[in-house]
Amino acid sequence: MTATAPRTPPPGLTVRPATPDDAAAVCALLNQIDVWEIGRADTDLTEVQAELKHPEADLENDSWLLFDGGRLIAYGLLWDDSGGERIDMDHYTLPGRLPGALYLYDLMEARAAERAAANGASRAVVHLHLNATPTMDLHALRARGWRTVRRYHVLHRPLSAATDRLPAPPPGVTLRSCRTEPDRRSAHALLQESFADHFGFQPRTYEQWLGDIDAEHADWSLIWIAHLRGLGDVAALRTHNARPSMAWISSLGVLPKARGNGLGSHLLRHAFGHYAALGRHRIGLNVDTDNSTGALALYERHGMTLDFAVDAWELIKESAAHT
């Protein structure tokens, strides 16, 4: 028996799949939600464009735009990196739009069950990230069976060209940016191994990773590899400069065998110095508060403080083949 969802939206609302041409409208919606949740518009158009043209995106079946008349009021996107039971989704809604938001959840949860069934899984383990104080009604979300499983902190720090300078490397350490194809492959391999034991990690091939980071438009000079004498390439730092409010550290990974050599601190301070020299006044990153490597404490020691919190939510649902 196949999982079903309501055939029609609440009165006055319409729904359709997204297309790459909807990027500007989706970006505007997300910035409206940003203002409600964090007090500023902080979504960059290039991030939305990359999401909607991702080579693995099946927009026809796994994206949803919900309209009230001509006004976009909610957006959903679903993807499957695991090839198994784990399905991920994004759901954004304007405040005060609960009937439409729940209708979108109906559609997305049913689709997640279908995707898991197609993978041969007996259940869908669906993950969703929401601001800790979101526009979504959390009582309604819990009533559907969703529960929080992790908390992340978005940290930030002011930058100053006068005080944040490029640091001298620790003994035996050299940095290089990823300007060549072999270096890009090395950065991918380093980040995959560094994060393999982290909560929610999904292995990605090099080609999949290129799609994830929108490699066509990536500035490879902002991605660095750390080489440690005697051990070789042991750490990678991926950053970008697209966010309007701050420079952004996307990933900072050190191989287990090289931890304890000050590489995390050095890479962090390198990012501070590099972006301060570019004239950026703030830098941020996202960290799992339960990270077993001590990443949160590392960032806090270097002056990073809480900007806002994000919760990972989970729903366990029988797959479509078992309902």
C-alpha positions in Angstrom: 0.0 0.0 0.0 1.4 3.4 -0.9 1.5 6.3 1.6 -1.0 9.0 0.7 -1.3 12.7 1.4 -4.2 15.1 1.0 -5.1 15.7 -2.6 -6.0 19.3 -2.3 -4.4 22.2 -0.3 -6.4 24.3 2.2 -8.9 26.7 0.6 -7.3 29.6 -1.3 -3.8 27.9 -1.4 -2.1 26.3 -4.4 1.1 24.2 -4.6 3.5 23.4 -7.4 7.1 22.1 -7.8 9.9 24.6 -7.9 12.1 25.3 -10.9 15.5 27.0 -11.2 13.7 30.1 -12.4 12.0 30.4 -8.9 15.4 31.0 -7.2 14.8 34.8 -6.7 11.3 34.2 -5.2 12.5 31.5 -2.9 15.4 33.6 -1.8 13.1 36.5 -1.0 10.9 34.2 1.1 13.8 32.8 3.0 15.0 36.3 3.8 11.6 37.2 5.1 11.9 34.2 7.4 15.4 35.2 8.3 14.2 38.6 9.5 11.6 36.9 11.7 14.0 34.3 13.2 17.4 36.1 13.4 16.6 39.7 12.9 18.3 40.1 9.5 18.1 38.9 5.9 21.0 36.5 5.5 20.2 34.2 2.6 22.3 34.7 -0.6 20.7 34.2 -4.0 23.7 32.0 -5.2 23.0 29.5 -2.4 19.4 29.1 -3.5 20.4 28.9 -7.1 22.9 26.1 -6.3 20.2 24.2 -4.3 17.7 24.3 -7.2 20.3 23.2 -9.9 22.0 20.5 -7.8 22.6 17.6 -10.1 20.8 15.2 -7.8 17.7 17.4 -7.3 14.5 16.0 -8.5 12.5 19.2 -8.4 9.4 17.8 -10.1 8.9 15.3 -7.3 10.8 16.6 -4.4 10.2 20.3 -4.2 7.1 22.3 -3.3 6.1 26.0 -3.5 2.9 27.0 -1.6 1.1 30.1 -2.7 -1.7 32.2 -1.3 -2.9 33.8 -4.5 0.3 35.1 -6.1 2.2 35.3 -2.8 4.7 32.5 -2.0 4.2 31.6 1.7 6.1 28.3 2.1 8.8 26.3 0.4 9.9 22.6 0.8 12.8 20.6 -0.6 13.6 16.9 0.0 16.7 15.0 -0.8 18.2 11.5 -0.3 22.0 11.3 0.3 21.9 7.9 2.0 20.4 5.6 -0.5 18.7 4.0 2.5 16.3 5.0 5.3 17.7 8.5 6.0 15.9 11.2 4.1 16.5 14.9 4.6 14.2 17.9 4.0 14.0 21.6 4.4 10.7 23.3 5.2 10.2 27.0 5.4 7.0 28.8 6.1 5.9 32.4 7.0 4.4 32.7 10.5 0.7 32.4 11.0 0.3 30.0 8.1 -0.2 26.8 10.0 -2.8 25.0 7.8 -0.6 25.5 4.7 2.5 24.5 6.6 0.9 21.3 7.8 -0.3 20.5 4.3 3.2 20.8 3.0 4.4 18.5 5.8 1.7 15.9 4.7 3.1 16.0 1.2 6.7 15.9 2.2 6.4 13.1 4.8 4.5 11.0 2.3 7.2 11.6 -0.3 10.0 10.7 2.2 8.3 7.4 2.9 8.2 6.7 -0.9 11.9 7.6 -1.3 12.9 5.3 1.6 10.7 2.5 0.1 12.4 2.9 -3.3 15.7 2.4 -1.5 14.4 -0.9 0.0 14.2 0.5 3.5 11.4 -0.5 5.9 11.2 3.0 7.3 12.1 6.6 6.6 14.2 8.4 9.1 13.5 12.0 8.2 15.7 14.9 9.3 14.9 18.6 9.3 16.8 21.6 10.6 14.9 24.5 12.1 15.9 27.7 14.0 15.4 27.1 17.7 12.7 29.8 17.7 11.2 29.2 14.2 8.2 30.5 12.3 6.8 27.0 12.5 4.5 26.0 15.3 6.5 23.5 17.3 3.6 22.1 19.2 2.0 21.2 15.9 5.3 19.7 14.7 5.6 17.5 17.9 2.0 16.4 17.5 3.1 14.9 14.2 5.7 12.7 15.9 8.8 14.9 15.3 11.4 15.2 18.0 14.6 17.1 18.5 17.8 15.0 18.3 20.6 17.5 18.1 21.4 21.2 18.7 23.7 23.3 16.6 25.1 26.7 17.3 25.7 29.3 14.7 28.7 31.2 16.1 30.1 34.5 15.0 33.0 36.8 15.7 34.0 40.3 14.7 37.0 40.8 12.5 39.6 43.6 12.5 42.4 44.1 10.0 44.4 45.7 12.8 44.3 42.7 15.1 43.4 39.7 13.0 46.5 39.0 11.0 47.6 35.8 9.2 49.2 33.6 11.8 52.6 32.0 11.6 52.2 28.3 11.0 53.1 25.8 13.7 56.4 23.9 13.2 56.2 21.6 10.2 52.9 23.0 8.9 52.3 24.5 5.5 49.0 25.7 3.9 48.0 25.8 0.3 44.8 26.6 -1.5 43.0 24.2 -3.8 43.8 25.6 -7.2 44.6 22.2 -8.8 42.4 19.2 -9.4 44.6 16.9 -7.3 44.3 19.3 -4.4 40.6 19.5 -4.7 40.4 15.7 -4.6 42.6 15.8 -1.5 40.4 18.4 0.2 37.4 16.2 -0.4 39.1 13.1 0.9 40.3 15.0 4.0 36.9 16.3 4.9 35.2 13.0 4.3 37.6 11.2 6.7 37.6 14.0 9.3 33.8 14.1 9.6 33.1 10.3 9.1 32.3 9.8 12.8 30.1 12.9 13.2 26.4 12.9 13.8 24.4 12.8 10.6 27.4 12.2 8.3 26.6 10.9 4.9 29.5 9.7 2.7 29.7 11.6 -0.6 31.8 10.7 -3.7 34.0 13.4 -5.1 31.5 14.1 -7.9 28.6 14.4 -5.4 30.7 16.7 -3.3 31.3 19.0 -6.2 27.6 19.3 -6.7 27.1 19.9 -3.0 29.5 22.9 -2.9 28.4 24.3 -6.3 31.9 23.7 -7.6 31.2 25.6 -10.9 31.1 28.8 -8.9 33.3 27.9 -6.0 36.3 30.2 -5.2 38.9 27.5 -4.7 41.4 30.1 -3.3 39.2 30.1 -0.2 39.6 26.4 0.4 42.9 25.4 2.1 44.8 22.1 2.8 47.2 21.8 5.8 50.3 19.7 5.3 52.1 18.4 8.3 55.7 17.3 7.9 55.9 13.5 8.4 52.2 12.9 8.0 51.3 14.6 4.7 48.0 16.3 4.1 46.1 16.1 7.3 43.4 18.9 7.4 41.2 21.0 5.2 39.4 24.3 5.6 36.5 25.2 3.3 35.1 28.8 3.4 33.2 31.1 1.2 32.5 34.8 0.9 28.9 34.9 -0.5 26.9 35.6 2.6 25.8 39.3 3.0 26.3 39.6 6.7 29.6 37.7 7.2 32.3 35.5 5.8 31.5 31.8 6.4 33.5 28.7 7.4 31.7 25.8 5.9 33.9 23.0 7.1 37.1 22.7 9.2 38.3 19.1 9.5 41.5 17.6 10.9 42.3 13.9 10.6 42.2 12.0 13.9 45.9 11.1 13.6 46.9 14.8 13.4 44.7 16.2 16.2 46.5 17.8 19.1 49.0 19.7 16.9 47.2 23.0 16.9 46.0 22.6 13.3 42.4 23.6 14.2 43.4 26.8 15.9 45.8 27.6 13.1 43.2 27.1 10.3 40.7 29.1 12.3 43.1 32.0 12.8 44.1 31.8 9.1 40.4 32.3 8.1 40.2 35.3 10.5 43.3 36.9 9.1 42.4 36.2 5.5 38.9 37.7 5.7 39.9 40.6 7.8 42.4 41.5 5.1 39.6 41.3 2.5 37.6 43.9 4.6 35.0 41.6 6.1 33.9 42.7 9.6 32.4 39.4 10.8 32.9 35.6 10.3 30.7 32.7 11.3 30.3 29.0 11.3 27.9 26.2 12.4 28.9 23.7 15.0 27.3 20.6 16.6 27.1 21.3 20.3 27.7 17.6 21.1 30.7 17.3 18.8 33.1 14.8 20.4 36.2 16.5 19.1 35.7 19.6 21.2 35.1 21.9 18.3 32.7 24.1 20.2 35.2 24.8 23.0 37.9 25.5 20.3 35.8 28.1 18.6 34.8 29.7 21.9 38.4 30.0 22.9 39.0 32.0 19.8 36.4 34.5 20.6 33.4 33.1 18.7 30.0 33.6 20.4 26.5 32.5 19.9 24.5 34.1 17.0 21.5 31.8 17.1 20.7 28.1 17.6 19.4 25.5 15.2 17.7 22.2 16.2 17.8 19.0 14.2 14.4 17.3 14.2 13.7 13.7 13.4 10.6 11.8 12.3 10.5 8.0 12.0 7.9 6.9 9.5 7.1 3.5 8.0 8.2 3.5 4.4 5.5 3.4 1.7 6.1 -0.2 1.0 5.3 -1.2 4.6 2.2 1.0 5.2 
